[in-house]
Amino acid sequence: MALPNALISGGSSGIGLALAQSLAAQGWNLSILARDPARLAAARAAIQSARRETAQQVKTFSADVTDAGAAADAVHAAMAEFGPPRLLVTSAGIVIPGLFETLPASAFERTMAVNYFGTLNVVRAALPRMQAVRGGRIVLISSGAGLVGLYGYTAYAPSKFAVRGFAESLRAELKPDGIAVSVVYPPDTDTPQLQEEQALRPPALAALASGSRVLSADEVARAILKGVGRGKFIIAPGRDMKALAMLHSLIAPLLNRVWADRVVARLHRRPPPPRA
Ligand SMILES: NC(=O)c1ccc[n+]([C@@H]2O[C@H](COP(=O)([O-])OP(=O)(O)OC[C@H]3O[C@@H](n4cnc5c(N)ncnc54)[C@H](OP(=O)(O)O)[C@@H]3O)[C@@H](O)[C@H]2O)c1
């Protein structure tokens, strides 16, 4: 019998790589898609060493998800190897933190191109063959910043809100086709992306994030696979994200306008002007 197969964009690092390794340990064939061939090769070796059986295959495809043609070619090449994916995960993503007035327009365009349009490009390429077999699950990686916008995330949060809106609409559209959809809201997760981002965070964003626990990529991958196993639409790794995903329309205004505004005001407080 053919082994199950997963196709993971952004599978060469962080959450995508941890997921690929977990699936390899469970006996899956893997296709991973990202840009940098050297990182893909290193990831392939790491995934191969996590395999349960040597018959399992790991294929890599180098493409930029913002290039619709290149992303489609890579997805089609992966499906030529393994057939339509039982699990399609869109984890390729970037974050450019910074204040709205300091970020160039290109930061907003690039973030939306990778996180939102890159997600669409991968899903669009795989969908017809998934529909033909009436099966599989699409797992879209959003973020806690897709539930509540935070100071310093004017470029990132809208791209992750867009992924959430896409997931909600897509779930409804694909249900009659027998294809399931999940959306994932990871909290801060210890990956190369977070390490790079932390160096660039404005102080108020760093202060806001300082209270929440950082999960490991393995913890997030485990939560994703548990949610997938249970057929969940919303997958919120960790306690904070579970509460936020369940209650965000109630608590996001409080988080933003009470707690976050206070932290920001404290950091921006200026000494009173000297008395004349
Ligand atoms: N880490 C966190 O704290 C956190 C929290 C919430 C949500 N998330 C989301 O989780 C997802 C994974 O993040 P991560 O922390 O695991 O990041 P990561 O370690 O930086 O990995 C990102 C992956 O995406 C690939 N990628 C980036 N731009 C791409 C492009 N244009 N085309 C194709 N592949 C591209 C990267 O490979 P190449 O650079 O070689 O292309 C890499 O494989 C992202 O969507 C991120 O926004 C992360």
PDBQT file of the ligand as one rigid body, heavy atoms in Angstrom, charges set to zero:
ROOT
HETATM    1  N1  LIG A 301       8.335  31.326  15.002  1.00  0.00    +0.000 N 
HETATM    2  C1  LIG A 301       7.293  31.968  15.503  1.00  0.00    +0.000 C 
HETATM    3  O1  LIG A 301       7.374  32.560  16.614  1.00  0.00    +0.000 OA
HETATM    4  C2  LIG A 301       5.977  31.976  14.769  1.00  0.00    +0.000 A 
HETATM    5  C3  LIG A 301       4.832  32.370  15.477  1.00  0.00    +0.000 A 
HETATM    6  C4  LIG A 301       3.611  32.387  14.811  1.00  0.00    +0.000 A 
HETATM    7  C5  LIG A 301       3.536  32.032  13.484  1.00  0.00    +0.000 A 
HETATM    8  N2  LIG A 301       4.655  31.654  12.818  1.00  0.00    +0.000 N 
HETATM    9  C6  LIG A 301       4.528  31.302  11.396  1.00  0.00    +0.000 C 
HETATM   10  O2  LIG A 301       4.921  29.952  11.221  1.00  0.00    +0.000 OA
HETATM   11  C7  LIG A 301       5.460  29.770   9.910  1.00  0.00    +0.000 C 
HETATM   12  C8  LIG A 301       6.838  29.138  10.023  1.00  0.00    +0.000 C 
HETATM   13  O3  LIG A 301       7.676  30.030  10.739  1.00  0.00    +0.000 OA
HETATM   14  P1  LIG A 301       9.067  29.578  11.372  1.00  0.00    +0.000 P 
HETATM   15  O4  LIG A 301       9.247  30.344  12.606  1.00  0.00    +0.000 OA
HETATM   16  O5  LIG A 301       9.165  28.109  11.341  1.00  0.00    +0.000 OA
HETATM   17  O6  LIG A 301      10.051  30.250  10.279  1.00  0.00    +0.000 OA
HETATM   18  P2  LIG A 301      11.481  29.833   9.716  1.00  0.00    +0.000 P 
HETATM   19  O7  LIG A 301      12.206  28.959  10.671  1.00  0.00    +0.000 OA
HETATM   20  O8  LIG A 301      12.116  31.113   9.287  1.00  0.00    +0.000 OA
HETATM   21  O9  LIG A 301      11.099  28.994   8.417  1.00  0.00    +0.000 OA
HETATM   22  C9  LIG A 301      10.459  29.620   7.355  1.00  0.00    +0.000 C 
HETATM   23  C10 LIG A 301      10.445  28.676   6.178  1.00  0.00    +0.000 C 
HETATM   24  O10 LIG A 301       9.779  29.320   5.088  1.00  0.00    +0.000 OA
HETATM   25  C11 LIG A 301      10.640  29.312   3.943  1.00  0.00    +0.000 C 
HETATM   26  N3  LIG A 301      10.342  30.506   3.159  1.00  0.00    +0.000 N 
HETATM   27  C12 LIG A 301      10.425  31.807   3.559  1.00  0.00    +0.000 A 
HETATM   28  N4  LIG A 301      10.125  32.620   2.538  1.00  0.00    +0.000 NA
HETATM   29  C13 LIG A 301       9.831  31.805   1.469  1.00  0.00    +0.000 A 
HETATM   30  C14 LIG A 301       9.461  32.051   0.136  1.00  0.00    +0.000 A 
HETATM   31  N5  LIG A 301       9.316  33.305  -0.340  1.00  0.00    +0.000 N 
HETATM   32  N6  LIG A 301       9.249  30.988  -0.695  1.00  0.00    +0.000 NA
HETATM   33  C15 LIG A 301       9.397  29.723  -0.218  1.00  0.00    +0.000 A 
HETATM   34  N7  LIG A 301       9.747  29.441   1.045  1.00  0.00    +0.000 NA
HETATM   35  C16 LIG A 301       9.969  30.465   1.869  1.00  0.00    +0.000 A 
HETATM   36  C17 LIG A 301      12.058  29.280   4.523  1.00  0.00    +0.000 C 
HETATM   37  O11 LIG A 301      13.026  28.765   3.632  1.00  0.00    +0.000 OA
HETATM   38  P3  LIG A 301      13.845  29.726   2.605  1.00  0.00    +0.000 P 
HETATM   39  O12 LIG A 301      14.161  30.983   3.357  1.00  0.00    +0.000 OA
HETATM   40  O13 LIG A 301      15.021  28.930   2.183  1.00  0.00    +0.000 OA
HETATM   41  O14 LIG A 301      12.907  29.973   1.456  1.00  0.00    +0.000 OA
HETATM   42  C18 LIG A 301      11.836  28.307   5.671  1.00  0.00    +0.000 C 
HETATM   43  O15 LIG A 301      11.796  26.978   5.189  1.00  0.00    +0.000 OA
HETATM   44  C19 LIG A 301       5.487  31.165   9.269  1.00  0.00    +0.000 C 
HETATM   45  O16 LIG A 301       4.355  31.334   8.469  1.00  0.00    +0.000 OA
HETATM   46  C20 LIG A 301       5.425  32.089  10.480  1.00  0.00    +0.000 C 
HETATM   47  O17 LIG A 301       4.896  33.354  10.165  1.00  0.00    +0.000 OA
HETATM   48  C21 LIG A 301       5.884  31.614  13.426  1.00  0.00    +0.000 A 
ENDROOT
TORSDOF 0
